[in-house]
């Protein structure tokens, strides 16, 4: 697994668009972050991966889903790419709704988040704990 430009570490994994694969993506993310010594970010990263991968599976056109995580000097970048071109729009879920809070959760834990121009890649950036910045 080679790191992208400016990345200290990175990994990428692709899988079929199936609900049971969300668990796999969460597990591999947590394992890699622990391996990189970024355990403090694991819970937030796993939450983001869970939300983005679930959305990709539900709304991404049914093809494959790709996850890329990069540990950069000042951030952890998480990207999920699917074959759809649906641009997610945050919404306000009603109290009884069982879904509709994913983008709000991402916005709460991420420094920034967004969508590529073609709608295929959704991404977010998590700030590194102060002790890891500039490593």
N, C-alpha and C positions, 0 to 999 in steps of 0.2 A: 504494500500500500504506500504509494508515494504522495507526498504533500504537494498541494498546489502552490503557486507563486506566493511567497510571503507566509506560508503556513509552516508551523513547527511540526505538527502531526496532522494526518487526515486519514479518513477511511471512506469508502463508498461501497454500497451494496445495493443490489437490485433484486426484486422478487416479483412474483405474479401478484396481481391485484386480488387478494383474498383476505378476508377479515382476520383469519388466524395468523397472518403474517405481521400484524401490528405488534403482537407480543414478541416475535423474533426481532423486530427492529428496535424495540425498547431494550431488550436484553443485550443486543450487540452494542448499542449506544452506551449503556451503563458499563459494560465490561471494558470498552475502549477508554472511556473517561477515567475509570479507576486505574487502568494500565498507564495512562498518561499522567496520573497524579492529580486529576481534576475531580476528585470525588465530591468536592463541595458544590460542583455544578450539576452533578448527576441527576438529582431529583427534578430540577428545572428543565434540563435537557430532555429527560425521558418524557416529561409532560408535553413539551413542545413536539417531540417526535411522535408521540401517541396521537396528538391532535392533527398534525399535518399529514401523517400517513393515513389515519382514518379518513380524513377528508379526501385524500387522493384516491383511496379505494372506493369511497362512496360516490364521488363526483368526477373522477378522473378519466372516464371513458372506458374503463374495464381492461386496459392493457397493463403493462408492467409499471411498477412504482420504484423509483430510485431514491436512495437516501445518501447524502454526502454530508460529512461533518468535518470541519476544519478547525484545529486549534491554532489560532493566529496569535501574534504577540500581545494583542489587546482585546481579543474577543474569541468567542466560540461561535462559528458560523454554521448554521444548520440549514440545508436545502433539501427539499423534497420535490421531485419532478414526476409528473404523470403525463399521460397522453391526451388529457383533456385540455380545454382552453377556457375553463370556467374560472373567472376571477372571483375569489371569495369576498363577500361583503359582510362586515360585522353586523350583527343584529342584536336586538334586545329580546332575550328569551323571557317568556312569561314564567312565573313561579312554578307552574305545573309542568312546563316543558322538560322533556328528558334530554334534549339536545339544543344546540344553538349558542353555547357559551365558549366554544373552542377558541375563536379568535380573540375574545375578551380575555381569556386566560393567558393566551400568548402575549397579548399586549401588556398584561400585568407583569410578566416575568422577563420580557425581552427589552433590550435597549432600543431595538428597531425591528420592524418586520415589513415584508412587502411581497410583491408578486412581479415576475418578469413581464415584459411587454406582451409576450404571446400568451400569458396565463398558464404556461406549463410548469413553471417553477415557483414554488412558494418558499420563502426563506425567513429566517430570523437570526438576530445577533444577540448573544448573551454576553454580558460584561464578565470579564475574568475577575476573580477575587484579587485585591490589591497585591497580594504576595506573589501572584503569577504574572502580572503584567510586565512586559519587556523581556520575558524569558526566551 
